[in-house]
C-alpha cells in the first residue's frame, strides 16, 4: 500500500510535449474510443480548433434563482449562437431551450445538496441514462468532491455514471468541486483531476491555478476550466487566456457570461481566445469594441 508520508509529486511533466496517443482524432485521450463516443466529443470540441466554449447555467440545481439566471427563457436564446455547448439540468433544457437548438448538450446528472446546507459534498445520481439518451445528451456531468466528506459517494456516483454511459457511447464529464475549506493549489488539482480521469471520465472540468500547465499535462483527457465567481471582464479574459495558454482545451463560463453587463460580447470575446488564439489584451479590445457599437 502507498505510504502517504513518502508520496512525492513527480516533476517531469514534459509540458512542451504533445499528448502521444491521440492519433488523428482531435480530442485528447479519445483516439481509441468508438465512433459514437467520438461523434459526441466532436459535437463538444470544435474539430478545427480542438477546443470548446461551454456555457454553464446549471447553478439553479443547488443555488436556486441566481442573479442573471432569473429568466432562462429569455437568456438562452440570446446566447445560444455564441457558445458551443449548453451545460444545464434536464428541467432547464426541457422548459427553456428549443428542441431545434443545434448546440451540444452537457447534461447535469448529479444533484442532492443545496446552499441551505453547510456541506454540499453529498450528492446522488438524479438522472438515469435512459433520460439522458432521450434528451440526446452529448455528455453527462457528475460532480466529484475529492478530499471532502462526501468523496466516496461522489466517486461512486461518477463510476456508476461512467459504467452506464459507456454502454451507450456517451462521454462523461467529471466536475472537480472545491468546497469552502478545500485548497485550490496545483498539488490538489493534480490529485483530483488525475483521479477523475483514471476512473474513466472523458472530460474533466476544474479551476485554473498555479502550475496549471502541469495539471493539464498530467491529465490524460481534456480539461475544461470553470470560470468560477464573477470577475471584472478584463480579469476574466486574462484568466481565460492563461488557462488556454497553459493547456486547457476549453472554458466553461457561467457567471462571467450571464452576470456580465454585456453577456453576448463577453461570450464572443471568450470564443476568440478559445478558437482564434486571441491574447487577453486582444480579446478585451474586441469586447470593448463590441459594447461600444451599441
Long-range contacts (C-beta under 8 A, 24 or more apart in sequence): 9-187, 9-190, 13-213, 13-214, 13-217, 13-218, 14-217, 15-213, 15-214, 15-216, 15-217, 15-247, 17-217, 19-220, 21-220, 26-50, 27-222, 27-249, 28-220, 28-221, 28-222, 28-249, 29-197, 29-202, 29-220, 29-221, 29-222, 30-202, 30-221, 33-202, 34-169, 35-169, 36-168, 36-169, 36-170, 37-169, 37-170, 37-171, 37-202, 39-169, 40-104, 40-138, 40-139, 40-169, 40-170, 40-171, 41-138, 41-139, 41-171, 41-202, 41-203, 43-104, 43-138, 44-84, 44-85, 44-104, 44-106, 44-138, 44-139, 44-171, 44-203, 45-84, 45-222, 45-249, 45-250, 46-84, 46-275, 48-275, 49-274, 49-275, 49-276, 50-249, 51-244, 51-249, 51-250, 51-274, 51-275, 52-84, 52-85, 52-104, 52-224, 52-249, 52-250, 52-251, 52-274, 53-83, 53-84, 53-85, 53-250, 53-251, 53-253, 53-267, 53-270, 53-271, 53-274, 53-275, 54-83, 54-84, 54-85, 54-86, 54-87, 54-106, 54-224, 54-250, 54-251, 54-252, 54-253, 55-79, 55-83, 55-85, 55-86, 55-87, 55-252, 55-253, 55-254, 55-257, 55-258, 55-267, 56-87, 56-88, 56-226, 56-227, 56-252, 56-253, 56-254, 57-86, 57-87, 57-88, 57-92, 57-254, 57-258, 58-87, 58-88, 58-89, 58-92, 58-108, 58-141, 58-254, 59-254, 59-255, 60-89, 60-92, 61-89, 61-108, 61-111, 62-111, 62-113, 62-114, 62-115, 62-120, 63-114, 63-115, 64-114, 64-115, 66-255, 67-259, 68-255, 68-258, 68-259, 68-263, 69-258, 72-96, 75-258, 75-263, 78-263, 78-264, 79-257, 79-258, 79-263, 79-264, 79-267, 82-264, 82-267, 82-268, 82-271, 83-257, 83-267, 83-271, 84-250, 85-138, 85-252, 87-141, 87-252, 87-254, 90-127, 90-131, 90-135, 93-135, 94-135, 104-138, 104-139, 105-135, 105-136, 105-137, 105-138, 105-139, 106-137, 106-138, 106-139, 106-140, 106-141, 106-173, 107-132, 107-135, 107-137, 107-139, 107-140, 107-141, 108-141, 109-140, 109-141, 109-142, 109-161, 110-141, 110-142, 110-143, 110-154, 110-157, 110-161, 119-148, 119-149, 119-150, 119-179, 120-145, 120-177, 120-179, 121-145, 121-148, 121-149, 121-150, 121-151, 121-153, 121-154, 121-177, 121-179, 122-149, 122-150, 122-153, 123-150, 123-153, 123-154, 123-157, 124-153, 124-157, 125-157, 125-160, 125-161, 128-164, 129-161, 129-164, 129-165, 129-167, 129-168, 129-170, 132-165, 132-170, 133-168, 133-170, 137-170, 138-170, 138-171, 139-170, 139-171, 139-172, 139-173, 139-202, 139-203, 140-165, 140-170, 140-171, 140-172, 140-173, 141-172, 141-173, 141-174, 141-175, 141-205, 142-172, 142-173, 142-174, 142-175, 142-201, 143-175, 143-177, 144-174, 144-175, 144-176, 144-177, 144-192, 144-195, 144-196, 145-177, 145-179, 146-176, 146-188, 146-191, 146-192, 146-195, 146-196, 147-182, 147-188, 147-191, 147-192, 148-177, 148-179, 148-182, 155-195, 155-199, 158-196, 158-199, 158-201, 159-199, 159-200, 162-199, 162-200, 162-201, 166-200, 171-202, 171-203, 172-200, 172-201, 172-202, 172-203, 173-201, 173-202, 173-203, 173-204, 173-205, 173-224, 174-199, 174-201, 174-203, 174-204, 174-205, 175-204, 175-205, 175-206, 175-226, 176-204, 176-205, 176-206, 176-207, 178-207, 184-209, 185-209, 185-210, 185-211, 186-210, 186-211, 186-212, 186-214, 186-215, 187-211, 189-215, 190-214, 190-215, 190-218, 193-218, 193-219, 193-223, 194-218, 194-219, 197-221, 205-252, 208-239, 208-242, 208-243, 208-246, 208-248, 212-242, 212-243, 212-246, 212-247, 212-248, 213-246, 213-247, 215-247, 216-246, 216-247, 216-248, 217-247, 222-248, 222-249, 222-250, 223-247, 223-248, 223-249, 224-248, 224-249, 224-250, 224-251, 224-252, 225-250, 225-251, 225-252, 226-252, 226-254, 227-251, 227-252, 227-253, 227-254, 227-255, 227-256, 227-257, 228-255, 228-256, 229-255, 230-255, 230-256, 230-259, 230-260, 231-256, 233-260, 233-262, 233-266, 233-269, 233-284, 233-287, 234-280, 234-284, 236-266, 237-269, 237-270, 237-273, 237-280, 237-283, 237-284, 237-287, 238-280, 240-270, 240-273, 240-274, 240-280, 240-283, 241-273, 241-278, 241-279, 241-280, 241-283, 242-280, 244-273, 244-274, 244-277, 250-274, 261-291, 262-287, 262-290, 262-291, 262-294, 264-290, 265-290, 265-291
